[in-house]
């Protein structure tokens, strides 16, 4: 099944989609592809916000985009790998039976599942700017990420 269909299906049956995506044993290249895909979408979601910021402050857009690119495609993957591994170690203390790969993949898949909502957040940030709509959109995107991570993580460690 295509990844976009699986992202949509993950909002209806998150456990089943996660099990299908993580199945087949540890494949770090698959996990890295999912993580980089999620980080790339979140980076693209920054473009409207950064364009608005560049226009309002009379700055050049390219350095802003370069900073966001560096942050989301070089720094954040390292952060996500660290958080995913630490979450597995914490789960081990709570009698988790999963492995580090599944715990990391749970985090990476949650990011990719929530990334369409981050695109919406970016559009609201770029076209409307700071407002209650931006706060609400960001809260919804964050809630979707945390929901998917908690469901996936539970399935990875105790499922």
Secondary structure, 3 states (H helix, E strand, C coil): CCHHHHHHHHCCCHHHHHHHHHCCCCCHHHHHHHHHHHHHHHHHHHHHHHHHHHHHHCCCHHHHHHHHHHHHHHHHHHHHHHHHHHHHHHHHHCCCCCCHHHHHHHHHHHHHHHHHHHHHHHHHHHHCCCCHHHHHHHHHHHHHHHHHHHHHHHHHHHC
